[in-house]
Amino acid sequence: MDFSDLNKATANSFNKQKAIIKKVLAGQSVYCPSCKQLLVLKPSEKTLKVECLKGCTDIQLETE
């Protein structure tokens, strides 16, 4: 099996999520690509969560 297309899609998705996290942490206004609502940062003890109110975008980053 050739996984090169899957690997490229996975890497692209990861890089997009990383860019979103960087922008939100830098204090920039970033909007959900699906619903166009503002993404918010919700920190907890073990994770940082970037999400929109509808839940279309839900990125979690472990902070341990």
JOCOR-V891814 format. One record per backbone hydrogen bond with DSSP energy under -1.0 kcal/mol. NH is the residue of the N-H (numbers start at 1). CO is the residue of the C=O. If there is no record, write none. Layout:
# JOCOR-V891814
((NH;CO) (NH;CO))
This chain:
# JOCOR-V891814
((7;3) (8;4) (9;5) (10;6) (11;7) (12;8) (13;9) (14;10) (15;11) (16;12) (17;13) (18;14) (19;15) (20;16) (21;17) (22;18) (23;19) (24;20) (25;21) (26;22) (27;24) (28;23) (32;37) (36;32) (39;30) (40;51) (42;49) (44;47) (48;61) (49;42) (50;59) (51;40) (52;57) (59;50) (61;48) (63;46))
